[in-house]
């Protein structure tokens, strides 16, 4: 083992985020996803709804209205996402908090997508803000696709009421939980010859107060799912193509900058190619081409893109939910290709060298795009046959994210051993190579600690007092 360096994660040129759970599928734990993806995402998008003024709340819509005849995914009285269990009426023991903690323990930020009745009170909004305050640099995407007409809140409220609600919600959030960044997912520019964002006037102030501008657009989608199977003889599906979505993205971002005279991050909050429309092979080709277009965009319009989603009951996922056992996922051809796509430097966070250091060293976790860790230099005699880390003393209880040879590993509190050999499968190491083992320490409980100082909502700290014992062997034992 060689020297120890202090290092810092920095933002990717275009961050990659991943949807995990929605009306179309259950949440999949981050250990499983990390093992499949080989790296953490910038953030994980969780989708919930909040309609506490309805008498059926907090039952999920499909359960509350199970006798209702439904022909469209959004035909229920309120949205069929999983219910947000916190707020003024609830508690912080269930969802989405269990999922948010899992996401943050694994070195990722949280994007909470929340559809919400616009009639909720200031007190109810403040309670949500207090719920989210311990979760660090998370993002809240409130009432997404708000220029549409399918969600319950769009049927109950006018566009102006929805926009005013977003402004009110944002102001209360900034007062109680300024660590939470707001995402406005409103309209887009449909016609470059008339470059005006849909319902631009109504959402003028909302676009001003938000932290992040956003749009949702599927390159192909069967919106009739699960009530209509896409066929050539019906019409609730469409393939829009890469160029149309790419041009819309660029034109929408350009228009936002023109309106406000400032630059804010612009993200694609939901994107995929629906395999119901294209089949599994064309889905791969189209999506791969689109990510290449993002890389080659001369204006770097897109600061982040969220793939919808990891495991889907239909064909909008990297995995397909096993209909015989919904706890299992069936890998689609897109999964290994997507894994390779996001291994590109354009979509990966940077890592700055901050100089040599000595133990004990205080590590800071600000988030997946701003975290301070260490790098241990390892001397490799060639391809290892055994490569592992053993943890003793205080390190047994540590919560760590480790990266070696481009692959990330999670060490949970209580774990005493990590096998690094998956980092070398299919990757030859020439003799004399020096590799850095990078170590970061996200919050073990998934939440920040108020006792750590005035910046506790933004940063979590862990003091690394010792290093793991590294065992490297370059030939079989016998």
N, C-alpha and C positions, 0 to 999 in steps of 0.2 A: 504494500500500500504506500502511495506517495503522499503528496501534500494535500491539505484541505483548503478549499476556496469557498468564500461566500458568493452566492449567486442570487439572481433575481429574475423571476418570470416577468415578461412584458407582453403586451397585446399582439395577437396575430394580425397580419395585414387584413385578413377576413376571418373572423371567428366562426367556428362550426359548433352549433348547438343541436340538441336532439330532443324530440318529443318522446315522452314516456308515459303512456296512459292517456285515455280520453274516452269519449262515448263509444269508441270503436275498439277499445282494448284495455286490459288491466295494466297497472304499474308493474314493471319488472325491476328487480333489485339491482343495484349498481355493481355488485360483485360479478354478477352474471354478464352484465353489459360490458364491463371493463375487460373481462376475459375474452369476450368476442371482438371488441374494438381495438384492444392492445394499447389504448390511450384514453385518458379522460377527455370529455368535451369541455368547451368553455362553460356551458350551462346546460341544464336539463329543464325542459319545459313541461310543467304540470298543469293540467286543465281541470278547473273546478267551477262551480256556480254557487251563487248566494242569493236566495229568494226568501228571506226570513219572514216576510209579511204574508206569505201564503200559508193557509191553514195546514196543508199537507207537508210542509217543510218540517224536518230535514230529510224526509224520505227521498230517495232517488226517483226521478220522474217516472221511469219505466216500472217502478214498483208501486209508486203512489197512484198511478193511473193505469194499472195493468189490465183493466177491463176495457180500456179505451181502444177503439179501432184506429190504427195508425198506418198511414201510407207514406210518410216522409219522416226522416230522422228528427225533425224539429217540430212535430205536430203536437207535442205535449204542452201542458199549461206553462211549464218552465223547462229550461234546457236540461237535457239528459246527461249532463256531466255528473261526476261524483260531487256530492254536497261538500261545501266548505264548512268544516265542523267548528271553527272558532267563532270569533266575533262576540258581540254583546251577550248573545243567548247561549253560546257554546263553551267549549273548553279547548285546550291546546294539547290534548292527549292523543287525539286521533288524526285523521287525514285533514289537510295535506301535510301536517307537521312531521309525522313519522317519515314520510317520503322526503321532505325537505332536509331533515337531518341526515338521512342516508345519502342524499346527493352531496351535501357539504362535507361529510366525513371523507368522501372519496375525491376531494380536491376539485369540486365543480361548484359553480354558482347556480342559484335557483332563478328560473323564470316562472312566475306564477301567472297563468292565464286565468282570469276570473270574470265570468259574466255575472252581472249584478243588477238587481232591481234598482232603477234610478230613484225610487221613492224612499230608499233607506235614509235614516236620520244621520246627522252629523255625529252623534254619539256612537252609532253603529260603525261608521267609517273609522272613527278614532280608535275603537276597539280592535278593528282589523289592523290598523297601523301599529298598535301596541303588540299585537300578535307577531307581526313581521319584524319588529325592531331588533330582535337578537340574531337575525339570520344574515347579518353582514351585507355585502354589496350585491344584493339581489335585485331583480327587476320584476315589476308588476305590469302585466299587459291587461289593462282593464277594458272590458266590453269591446273585444276585438271584432273586426269586420262590421263596424258600427254604422256603415253606410248601406248595409244590406237590409233585408227584411225577414230573415229566417229565425233569428234568436228571439226569445220571449220578450226581452227588454226592448227590442226594436218594434214589436207589435203593440206594446203598452205605452210607448213614449214617442214623441216627435224627435226628429233629428236634432233640433235645437235643445230639447230637454236632455237628450243623451250627451250632447256636447257640453252643456252647462254642468251636468252631473260629473263628467270627467274633470272639469276645471275645479269643481268643489272638492271632489275626492282627492285630487292632486294637492291642493292647498292644505288640506287636513293631513295628508300623508307627509308632506314636507315639514309640518309643524311637529308631528309626533315621531316620525321615523325617516329622517332625512337621508339615511343610508339606502333607502329604496328608490331606485330609478324607475320612472314611469315611462311606459311605452304606449304611444298612440298608434293604433292599427286602424286607420280610417280608409278613405277612398284612394284612388290612384288615377293617373292620367291614362285615359283609354284611347285618345286620339292625339297624336303628336301635332297634327295640324291645328288642333284647338287645345293647347296644353293647360287645361284647368283640371284640378283635382276634384273628383266627385264630392259634391256638397261642401265645397271649399269655404263658402261664406259662413255656414253654420258652425264649422269646426275651426274657425280662424283663431280664437283664443285658446282652444285646446291644443292646437299645434304650437302655440307660443309657449305655453307653460310646461309642456311635456319635455322629458329629457331625450327621448329617442323617437324618431319617426319610423314607421313600419308599414308594410303591406303583406297581405297573404295572396298568393297566386299559385295555382297548381298547373303545371305544364300539361297534365292530362288528369281528368277527374270523372268518375262515375258518381255524381251526386244523388243518383237514385238508390244507391246502396243503403240498406240491405234489402229494400223492397222491390228493386228492379235489377235484374241481371242485364248488364250491358250487351246489346246485340246490334247488328247493323240495321235491324228493323225498328229500333226504338231511339229515343232522343235525349234521355237524361244523362248524357255523357258527352265529353268533348276532348279532343286533342288539340290544344292551342299551339303547341310547338315552342321551341326554345327562343326563337327570335322575338316572338310576340311578348313573352314574359320578360325577357331581357330588356327590350326596348321600353316596356312599361316601367320597369324598375328604374332605368336611367332617367326617363322623362319625369317620373314622379319625384325622384330625389332632386333633380334640377329645379322643378317647380317649387318644392319646399324652400330651397335656398333662395329662390327669387322672391318668394312671398315675404320671408322673414329677414332676409339680409344677413343671415348667420349660417354657420354649418353645425349640424348636429349629426350624431350617428344615424344611419339609415340601415334597417335590417329587413330581411325577408323572414317573416316569423312563421310561415308555414309554406313548405315547398315539397313537392314530390311529383312523380309520374305514376299515375294509377295503373297498376298491372291489370285491372279489370278492363282497361281500354287497350293497352298496348301489348299485353302478355309479358312474361318475365324477361325475355331477351331484349326486346326493343326498349323496355323500361331502363335497362342498364345503359344501353347506348345513348339514349336521350339525356339521362341525368348526368352521365359522365361528360357529355359535350357541354352541358350547361355550366358545370363547375369549371370547365376550361374557359368558358366565356367570362365567368367571374374573375378568373385569374388574369385574363388578358384585357379586362376593362381599363382603358387608359385613364379614366377618371376615378377608379377605385370607389365606385358608387356604393357598393355593398360592404358594410362594416361587419355583418354577421348574417349567417343563414341557418335556419332551423329545419332539419329534415323531419318531416312528419311521416312515420314515427318509428320507434324501434320494433315493437311487436303489434300487429294489427289483426283484427278479426277478418278484415278484407284483404285487399292487395295493395295497401298503402304503407307497408312496413318493410323493414329489413328481415323480419321474420313474420311468418303466418301463424296465427294461433291454431294449435292442433285442435280440431273440432271434437276429437275423442277424449282429449285430456287438456283442458284449457290452461293447466300449469306449464305446459310444454310449448315451445316454439319450433316451427319448421323453418330452417334457413332458406332464404330466397337467393337466387344468383346475384342479386344486388348487394348482399351483405359483404362478401369479400372484396368486391370492386369498390364499394363505398369506403371500406377500411383502407384500401390503398389510396383512394382519392384524398382522404383527409390526412394522410401521412406526408403530403406535400408541404414544404416549408411555408407556402403561402397561407395555409390554413392552420399552422401550428404556432403556439406562443413562442416568442423569442426567449432567450436566456442570456442575461448579462453577467459577466465576471466582475465581481465587486472587490476582488483582492483576497489575499490569504487571511486565514483566521485561525484561532485556536479554541479548544474546548475549555470551559463551557461556552456555548454560543447561543445567543437568543435569536430564535427564528420567528419571523412575522408572517402570518397568513392574512393578507388583505383580501385575496380572492384569486381566481384562476388566472387573472391577467396582471396580478401585482402581489407576488409572494417572495419572501426571502428564505432561502434554504442553503444547503451546503453541497459541495461536490467532493467526493473522495476519489482520488485517482487510483485506478487499478492497473497493474501491469499484467498483460495477457501474453503468455508464452505461445499461444495459438488458440485453436478451437477448444473450448473447455469441454470436459466430460462431466464435471460437477462444478456448479457455481451456485453458491447459496449464502445466505446471511443468517446468523444466529443472534438472538437478542436475549440479553441477561440484565439483571438489576432493574433500574428505572425504565429501561427501554422496553421491557415486557409490556408495560401499561401504555406505551406510546401509541398514538394514532399517526401513521406515516404513509405518505405517498412516495414511492421510489421509482426512479427511471434508470434503466441501464440498456445500452445499445439500441435505443429507440423504443423500448417497450416499458410500459408502466405497470407497477405492482402496488397493491394495497396491503398494508400491515395493520390489522385491527388490534385494538387493545386486548392484551392476553395472548396474542400470537407470538411464538418464540422462534419461528423459522419461516423463511421465504426461499423458495426454489427459483433461481433466476434462469434456469436452463431454457425456458420458452423464449427468452430474448435472443437465443443463439440458433434456434431451429431455422434452418434455411438462410442463415446469415453467417458466412465464413469470416473468421477473424485471423488476419495474418499474424504471424509471430512478431512480437515486439510492439504490438498495438497497445496504446494506453487508452483506457476507457474511464469516463467519469460515472460514478454512481451518484446520482442526484437524490437528495433527501429533502422533503418538505413535510410540514406538520400542520395540516388542517385541524380544526377543532374536533376533539374526540367525541364530544356529545352532539356535534353538528350545529351548535349554537355558540355565539360569542359570550365572553365572561364579563359581566359588569364590574367585577372587582379589579380588572386589569388596567383601568385608567380611563381618562376622559375620552379616548378614541376607541372605546370598546365596541361601539357599533360598527366601526370600520375595520378594526384589526383584532386579530387573536394572536397571542404570543405563547411560545413554548421554548423552554430552555433545554437544549440538548447537552447533556453532561458527559455522555460517552458515545462510542461508535459501535455499530454491530460488528461481530466477528465474521470476517469474510473467508469462506473456504473455496479455493479454486484448485481444481485438479485437471490436468491436461492429458491424462491417459487413464484407462480403466484401472481399478484397484487390483484386479487379477485378470 
